[in-house]
Amino acid sequence: MTASRLTPRADVPAQLDAPPQRPEQRSDVRLGCVMDVLGGTPTALAARRAGVEPALVHRWVRVFTEAGMARLENRPEPGIAQQRDRFLAAFAHELRTPLAVAQGWTDILADGDLPPEMTAATVDKLSSALALLAERTREAEYLAAAALGRLRVTRRPVPASELLPEGEVPFVGDLEACVDTDPRLAARALRDLWTAALTPPRPEERELHVRVAAPWVELRVVRTGEPIEGRVLQALFDPFDHNDDATGVSTGLYLARALAVALGGSIGLEQDGERTAFWLRLPAPPDHPIPTRRTP
């Protein structure tokens, strides 16, 4: 945590038997939860042991049983081909702009007519375009790994301050609140929510709220100003259905949601006439004291 990144602003029942299990104790926490529930363990207890929300366990069990029924009855999974095609369209759209920019600046350099004083700036722009291409490739890798259940998650206790997006981040709450998560993946999910809060109409203010509600730590990106249109919010959370320029589709918050689920948490939003809050809920460490003080 560095001071330059922060801008302070004023302002389950206890478990009775087995201790919570961390993801590294099982190859896949989702499959472990499903097996527990199908074996007779109450959903709430299975969720508590795994450090996830009961709603997630309900969803995993439903998906597992529906997929099993479809396989037994030799029925194709509905929507798989459509989702695949939408993903390919989204990925192609996300690559198109940085690729065109990179190609354009490469052509300019290849012509050899560029004044020497402009070479450094041109190389910087080319590097930026290539960096964006690399970022889009990482998005696709994350999405594929999450869909296949192969996302590598290494959870450890970290303060919320380690998850902050780059730049000035006005905040409310305790940034030392401890989160049991993979900081690389959690920071990526929070960054996507931070960016989504700039969805038009542009907000008057944007800040991060940290709220502890054991056994969870909730990170809320709160924007103040005119509400985001309902259909736009829906598109943000639908897979591969939102873009900034109406020329195609993009990954929206689909990746953030996939990462949150892999981390044993969830994302969502709340909106009224004045504020919109995008929230990321992650587990607090079961064996770590949870701070309750608030930063003045």
Secondary structure, DSSP 4 states (H G I P E B T S, - for coil): --GGGEEE--------SSPPPPGGGSS-HHHHHHHHHHTT--HHHHHHHHTS-HHHHHHHHHHHHHHHHHHHTTPPPTTHHHHHHHHHHHHHHHHHHHHHHHHHHHHHHHHT-S-HHHHHHHHHHHHHHHHHHHHHHHHHHHHHHHHTT------EEEEGGGGPPSS-EEEES-TT-EEEE-HHHHHHHHHHHHHHTTPSSPPSEEEEEEEEETTEEEEEEEEESSPPPHHHHHHHHSTT-B-SSSSS-B-TTHHHHHHHHHTT-EEEEEE-SSEEEEEEEEEPPTTSPPP-----
